[in-house]
Amino acid sequence: MLLNPASQQKSKLNSWGHWFTASNTLPGLLLMSIYWWAQPLPDSLPGLVYMLAYTIGHAGFIFFVVNLLLLFPVTLLNKPSIARFWGAFVAATGLTLLLIDALVYSVYAYHINLSSFDYIASDIQLLTDSLPAGFIVALILFYVAMLAVQLVLANAVWRNLDKFRRFYINIRALPVALVCFLSAHLVHIWADLNFYQPITQQDNMLPLSQPLTAKTILSKSGLLDIDEYQQKKQFSFDVNSFALSQNQQRFSCFAPDSSVELLVINSRELSVDRMSQFIKISDPALASTQYFAPNNLQDNLFEILTGLPAIYRKDLNRGGDNLLDAALLSTNTSANLDSLPIELLNSLPEFRSVDKISGARLQVSLLEVNNTAQIAPSLRSTGKQIIVLLPQSASQYGQIFVRGELVQLPPTASNLDIMPTLIEGWLSCSFQQDYIKFGQNLFSVPKDPAWLVTANEHNIYVLYQQTLTQIASNAQVSSVKMQSEETAETPPNAILVRALNYLKRQLVNKQANSRE
């Protein structure tokens, strides 16, 4: 049966869309190879073979979906000139976005998507800061050049459709892509069940690919003891492959004109709300906000005094810089650590400032209370004071009260904000280069953090949009609403990956460090 000219043109246009998409899969594969170098290559032959098959199959899948959703509907209009221009525009835009995503993934280990939309602007800004000043111009030129190439390619495929069809049929492009796609998914199911890391570490390597599970998020972070899992089929957090970054900080501080008291209040009998109401009635001048402190008492105190997540506790005990003590010594300011657990003090670097005598000093006290009357003697009507009310459970908020020269407090503060507040806000320390810190100065104008993260040797805690996500050492993930403790939806993987990367920012790989 002969087709009329309109039907013939529509059939040709539909075929053109398929082979134009196939032609763009090749440059797409080249761009996807950038992701291979964004992380260590697999250390086994099966891992390398899987990576190649996974990339080929996934590239074919992505370009097929793009053709189906964006190009095929336009070909139904039966307007070749419009379809060719639209196809060139979609291809140029898609390949440019793929390049940008590959660069962002190389830096931050997560992909640009709707769940991380709030970070796209800042991430691209940070990316351009680390590249030559002409990066944006180069990116624009890349897009213009890619659009011109795509227009030429679109017309070439239209005019030589039979040649392109025969070429891709002869090289078996479709069967190869299909076999790679199916085999990669089947192999991944086996690898995930057996936790074969050379394969599972590639999860989420490519955009719109395998969803990250708790196991693969943790294995990619490097915070798991893989050997123990292989032997016992159990997970445990392990930072032995890392060392604390020991960058010598050059800073200058000013001797404070007044003392500051840091009072940490813990109670098993009184709720945070009851203690907060008592303090607000006793001293209405104190500014306050909710406080995130999900760890146990000693880990919370460790984070308060060091500004480091509790997972660093063993490493700091093996030797590490005590930045707060160094800042106090530089201004001849004394410290008094009162009523702190001996076990905690033994796990901290030495505080030599406790031997100093000075007019202004840092007073750190732990107060265990059973009733509000025990709090009253510790309240001050003047001077700088920071009062921390620790919560009774990880899914409850504590409360922090601050008196000082501050403008406002963020909606949520955490243990990791205390040390920067003392160093930057009270001692007015300035650094020759940015020092690694996990919190912010509450005596300034602190930002509202999009999420908060901390960890101890048993759990990782991520607070995002009033939801607490707990990743246990057995790779089990649970999410609950703060305060109500109702079951909640787990945050997007992009948030969890970003939080884990942030958690490791003062750790360096021992092997890489030794090679340097």
C-alpha positions in Angstrom: 0.0 0.0 0.0 1.4 3.3 -1.1 1.5 6.2 1.4 0.4 9.7 0.4 3.1 12.3 0.5 2.0 13.7 3.9 2.2 10.2 5.5 5.5 9.5 3.9 6.9 12.7 5.3 5.5 11.9 8.8 7.1 8.5 8.6 10.4 9.9 7.5 10.2 12.6 10.2 9.5 9.9 12.9 12.5 7.8 11.6 14.7 11.0 11.6 13.9 11.6 15.3 15.2 8.1 16.2 18.4 8.3 14.2 19.1 11.9 15.2 18.8 10.8 18.9 21.1 7.9 18.2 23.7 10.3 16.7 23.6 12.4 19.9 24.1 9.4 22.1 27.7 9.2 21.0 28.7 12.7 22.3 26.5 12.0 25.3 28.7 9.0 26.1 31.9 11.1 25.8 30.5 13.6 28.3 29.3 10.8 30.6 32.9 9.5 30.8 33.6 12.6 32.9 31.7 11.0 35.8 34.2 8.1 35.7 36.9 10.3 37.0 34.8 12.1 39.7 35.5 9.2 42.1 38.1 6.4 42.4 37.8 3.9 39.6 36.6 0.3 40.5 39.5 -1.8 41.7 38.3 -5.0 40.0 37.7 -6.2 36.5 34.0 -6.9 37.0 33.6 -3.3 38.4 35.2 -1.8 35.3 33.2 -4.0 32.9 30.0 -3.0 34.8 31.0 0.7 34.6 31.3 0.5 30.8 28.0 -1.4 30.3 26.2 0.7 32.8 27.3 3.9 31.0 26.4 2.7 27.5 23.0 1.3 28.7 22.1 4.3 30.8 23.1 6.8 28.0 20.9 4.9 25.6 18.0 5.0 28.1 18.3 8.7 28.8 18.4 9.7 25.2 15.5 7.4 24.4 13.4 9.0 27.1 14.3 12.5 25.9 13.3 11.5 22.3 10.0 10.1 23.5 9.0 13.0 25.7 10.4 16.0 23.9 11.2 15.2 20.3 8.6 12.6 19.2 5.5 14.9 20.0 7.0 17.6 17.8 7.5 15.2 14.9 3.8 14.5 14.9 3.2 18.1 13.8 4.7 17.0 10.4 6.7 20.2 10.1 10.3 19.1 9.2 11.9 22.6 9.6 10.3 23.1 13.1 11.2 19.6 14.2 14.8 19.9 13.1 15.3 23.3 14.8 13.6 22.0 18.0 15.6 18.8 17.9 18.9 20.8 17.6 17.8 23.1 20.5 16.9 20.2 22.8 20.1 18.3 22.0 22.4 21.4 22.5 20.6 22.3 25.8 20.7 18.7 27.0 24.4 18.1 26.3 25.3 21.5 27.9 23.3 20.6 31.0 25.0 17.2 31.0 28.4 19.0 31.0 27.4 21.3 33.9 26.0 18.4 35.9 29.2 16.4 35.3 31.3 19.3 36.6 29.0 19.8 39.7 29.1 16.1 40.4 32.9 16.1 40.2 33.0 18.8 42.9 30.0 17.9 45.2 29.3 14.2 44.4 25.6 14.8 43.7 23.6 15.8 40.6 21.6 18.9 39.7 17.9 18.0 40.1 14.7 19.5 41.4 15.4 18.2 44.9 18.6 20.3 45.1 17.3 23.3 43.2 17.9 25.6 46.1 21.6 24.9 45.8 22.1 25.2 42.1 22.9 28.9 42.1 25.4 28.7 44.9 27.0 25.5 43.5 27.5 27.0 40.1 29.0 30.1 41.8 31.4 28.0 43.8 32.2 26.1 40.6 33.0 29.2 38.7 35.1 30.5 41.6 37.4 27.4 41.3 37.8 27.7 37.6 39.2 30.4 35.3 37.3 33.7 35.2 36.2 33.0 31.6 34.4 29.8 32.6 30.9 31.3 32.1 31.9 32.8 28.8 33.4 29.5 27.7 30.2 27.7 28.7 28.1 30.1 26.6 30.4 29.6 23.7 30.2 25.9 24.1 26.4 26.1 24.0 26.4 28.3 20.9 28.9 26.0 19.1 26.9 22.9 20.2 23.7 24.5 18.8 25.4 25.2 15.5 26.7 21.6 15.3 23.3 20.2 16.1 21.6 22.3 13.4 24.1 20.9 10.9 23.7 17.3 12.2 19.9 17.6 12.2 19.9 18.6 8.5 22.6 16.0 7.6 20.5 13.2 9.2 17.4 14.4 7.3 19.1 14.5 3.9 21.0 11.2 4.4 18.6 9.3 6.5 19.2 5.9 4.8 23.0 6.2 5.3 22.6 6.9 9.0 20.0 4.1 9.4 22.3 1.6 7.7 25.3 2.7 9.8 23.6 2.2 13.2 22.0 -1.1 12.1 25.3 -2.4 10.9 27.1 -1.6 14.2 24.2 -3.2 16.1 23.7 0.0 18.2 20.2 -0.8 19.5 20.9 -4.4 20.6 24.2 -3.4 22.3 22.5 -0.6 24.2 19.6 -2.8 25.2 21.9 -5.7 26.3 24.0 -3.3 28.3 21.0 -1.7 30.0 19.4 -5.0 31.0 22.6 -6.7 32.1 23.8 -3.8 34.1 20.5 -3.7 36.1 20.6 -7.5 36.7 24.2 -7.3 37.9 23.4 -4.4 40.1 20.6 -6.4 41.9 23.2 -9.1 42.7 25.8 -6.6 43.8 23.4 -4.8 46.1 22.3 -8.0 47.7 26.0 -9.0 48.3 27.2 -5.5 48.9 29.9 -5.8 46.2 31.4 -2.4 46.6 33.2 -2.0 43.2 29.7 -2.0 41.7 27.6 -0.5 44.4 29.9 2.5 44.8 28.8 3.5 41.2 25.2 4.0 42.3 24.0 7.4 41.4 27.2 8.1 39.5 25.2 9.0 36.3 22.2 11.4 36.3 18.8 9.8 36.7 20.4 6.4 37.5 20.3 3.9 40.3 18.7 5.4 43.4 21.0 5.6 46.3 20.3 3.3 49.2 21.5 3.8 52.8 24.2 1.2 52.2 25.5 2.8 49.1 25.3 6.3 50.6 27.4 5.2 53.5 29.8 3.1 51.5 30.5 6.0 49.1 31.1 8.3 52.1 34.0 6.0 53.3 32.7 6.0 56.8 31.9 2.2 56.9 34.1 -0.7 57.9 33.8 -2.8 54.7 36.0 -5.6 56.0 33.7 -6.1 59.1 30.7 -6.2 56.9 32.2 -8.9 54.7 33.0 -11.0 57.7 30.0 -10.4 60.0 27.4 -9.0 57.6 27.1 -6.1 60.0 28.0 -2.5 59.5 29.9 -0.2 61.8 31.1 3.3 61.3 34.9 3.5 60.8 37.1 6.6 60.4 40.4 4.8 60.7 41.1 5.3 57.0 40.9 9.1 57.7 43.0 11.5 59.8 42.1 14.9 61.2 43.2 17.7 59.0 46.0 19.4 60.9 46.2 22.7 59.1 48.1 25.3 61.2 45.8 28.2 61.5 47.2 31.7 61.7 44.9 34.0 63.5 44.8 37.0 65.8 42.4 37.6 68.6 41.6 40.4 71.0 41.6 40.1 74.8 37.9 40.1 75.8 36.7 43.0 78.0 34.3 40.8 80.0 33.9 37.1 80.9 31.4 34.8 79.3 29.6 31.9 80.9 28.6 28.8 79.1 26.1 26.9 81.1 24.9 23.5 79.9 21.8 22.2 81.7 20.7 18.6 81.6 17.7 17.0 83.3 16.0 13.7 83.2 13.1 14.9 85.2 12.2 18.3 83.7 11.1 18.9 80.1 12.8 21.5 78.0 9.5 23.5 77.8 9.2 23.7 81.6 12.8 24.8 82.0 12.5 27.3 79.2 9.4 28.9 80.7 11.2 29.3 84.0 14.2 31.0 82.4 12.1 33.3 80.2 10.1 34.4 83.3 13.3 34.9 85.3 15.2 36.8 82.6 13.1 38.1 79.7 16.1 39.9 78.2 17.7 36.6 77.1 17.3 35.8 73.4 16.4 32.2 72.6 15.8 29.7 69.9 15.4 26.0 69.5 18.5 23.8 69.8 19.5 20.7 67.9 21.5 18.2 70.0 20.7 14.6 69.2 23.6 12.9 70.8 24.2 11.6 74.4 25.4 14.0 77.1 29.2 13.4 76.7 29.0 13.6 72.9 27.0 16.8 73.1 29.6 18.4 75.5 32.4 17.3 73.1 30.7 19.0 70.2 30.1 22.2 72.3 33.8 22.5 73.4 35.4 21.5 70.1 33.0 22.6 67.4 33.4 19.1 65.8 30.9 16.3 65.3 31.1 13.6 67.9 32.3 11.1 65.3 35.6 12.9 65.5 36.0 12.2 69.2 38.4 9.3 69.0 40.5 11.0 66.4 40.9 14.1 68.4 41.8 12.0 71.4 44.7 10.5 69.4 46.0 14.0 68.8 44.5 17.1 67.3 44.4 20.9 67.5 42.5 22.5 70.3 41.5 25.7 68.5 39.5 27.1 71.4 42.4 26.7 73.8 44.9 28.2 71.4 42.7 31.2 71.0 42.4 31.6 74.7 46.1 31.3 75.2 46.8 33.9 72.5 44.9 36.5 74.6 46.1 35.3 78.0 42.5 34.4 78.9 41.8 31.7 81.4 39.2 28.9 81.2 37.4 27.1 84.0 35.8 23.7 83.1 33.5 23.0 86.0 31.6 19.8 86.8 32.4 18.1 83.4 32.7 14.3 83.3 36.2 13.0 83.8 35.8 10.6 80.9 34.9 13.6 78.6 37.9 15.6 79.8 40.2 12.7 79.1 38.9 12.5 75.5 39.6 16.2 74.9 43.0 17.8 73.9 44.6 19.5 76.9 43.1 22.8 77.9 46.3 24.7 79.1 44.2 27.8 79.5 42.8 26.4 82.8 46.2 27.2 84.3 46.0 30.9 83.4 44.8 33.7 85.7 43.0 36.6 84.1 40.3 39.1 84.7 38.0 38.0 81.9 37.6 34.3 81.6 35.6 31.5 80.0 33.4 29.7 82.5 32.0 26.3 81.3 29.6 24.5 83.7 27.5 21.5 83.5 24.4 21.6 85.7 22.3 18.5 86.4 18.9 19.5 87.7 15.8 17.8 89.0 13.7 21.0 89.6 13.7 24.6 88.4 14.8 25.9 91.8 18.3 24.5 91.0 18.5 26.7 87.9 17.8 30.0 89.6 21.2 30.5 91.3 23.0 30.1 87.9 21.1 32.8 86.1 22.9 36.2 85.6 21.2 39.5 85.0 24.3 41.1 83.4 27.3 40.0 81.3 27.6 37.5 78.4 26.0 34.2 79.0 25.1 31.2 76.9 22.6 28.7 78.4 22.0 25.4 76.6 19.1 23.2 77.6 19.8 19.7 76.3 16.8 17.6 75.0 15.9 14.3 76.5 15.9 12.5 73.2 17.3 12.9 69.7 13.9 13.8 68.1 13.2 16.6 70.6 14.5 20.1 70.4 16.5 21.7 73.2 16.7 25.4 73.8 19.5 27.9 73.8 19.5 31.3 75.5 22.0 34.0 74.7 22.9 37.4 76.2 25.4 39.5 74.2 25.7 41.9 71.3 23.7 39.9 68.9 21.2 41.0 66.2 19.1 37.8 66.0 19.3 34.1 66.4 18.7 31.5 63.6 15.5 29.5 63.8 17.6 26.5 64.9 21.0 26.5 66.5 23.2 23.4 67.3 26.1 22.3 69.4 28.5 23.1 66.6 27.6 26.8 66.8 29.0 27.3 70.3 32.7 27.2 69.5 32.6 29.6 66.5 30.5 32.0 68.7 33.2 32.0 71.4 36.1 32.3 69.0 34.7 34.8 66.6 32.1 36.6 68.7 33.7 36.8 72.1 37.4 36.7 71.4 37.0 38.5 68.0 39.4 36.2 66.3 40.2 36.8 62.7 41.9 34.2 60.5 44.3 34.7 57.6 42.4 32.1 55.7 39.0 30.5 56.3 39.2 27.8 58.9 37.1 24.7 58.7 34.1 25.1 61.0 30.8 23.3 61.2 28.7 26.0 62.8 28.3 29.7 62.9 28.9 32.7 65.1 25.6 33.4 67.0 26.9 36.9 68.1 26.7 38.0 64.4 23.9 37.7 61.9 23.7 33.9 61.5 22.0 32.4 58.5 19.1 29.9 58.6 20.8 26.6 57.7 18.9 24.5 55.1 19.9 21.4 57.1 22.0 20.4 60.1 24.1 17.2 60.4 26.1 15.5 63.1 27.1 11.9 63.9 28.5 9.7 66.6 30.0 6.2 66.4 26.5 4.7 66.2 24.3 7.0 64.2 24.3 9.8 61.7 21.7 12.5 62.2 20.4 14.9 59.5 17.8 17.6 60.3 16.0 18.8 57.2 12.7 20.8 57.2 11.8 19.8 60.8 12.4 16.1 59.9 15.1 14.1 61.7 16.7 11.4 59.6 18.7 8.8 61.5 21.1 6.6 59.6 22.1 3.8 61.9 25.3 1.8 61.7 23.4 -1.2 60.4 22.4 1.0 57.4 18.8 1.3 58.5 17.2 4.7 57.8 14.3 6.2 59.8 12.8 9.6 59.6 10.5 11.3 62.1 9.0 14.7 62.6 10.8 16.6 65.4 8.8 17.0 68.6 5.8 14.9 67.5 8.0 11.9 66.5 5.5 11.0 63.8 6.9 8.9 60.9 8.0 11.2 58.0 9.3 11.0 54.5 13.0 10.6 54.1 14.7 13.7 52.6 16.0 13.5 49.0 19.2 11.6 48.5 20.9 14.8 47.3 20.4 16.3 50.8 21.8 13.1 52.5 24.9 13.0 50.2 25.6 16.7 50.7 25.3 16.3 54.5 27.7 13.4 54.6 30.2 15.2 52.5 29.9 18.2 54.9 30.4 15.8 57.8 33.8 14.7 56.4 35.1 18.2 55.7 37.9 18.0 58.4 38.9 14.5 57.5 41.6 13.6 55.0 42.4 10.2 53.5 45.4 8.8 55.2 46.7 7.1 52.1 46.4 10.3 50.0 47.9 12.3 52.9 50.9 9.9 53.1 51.5 10.1 49.4 51.7 13.9 49.7 
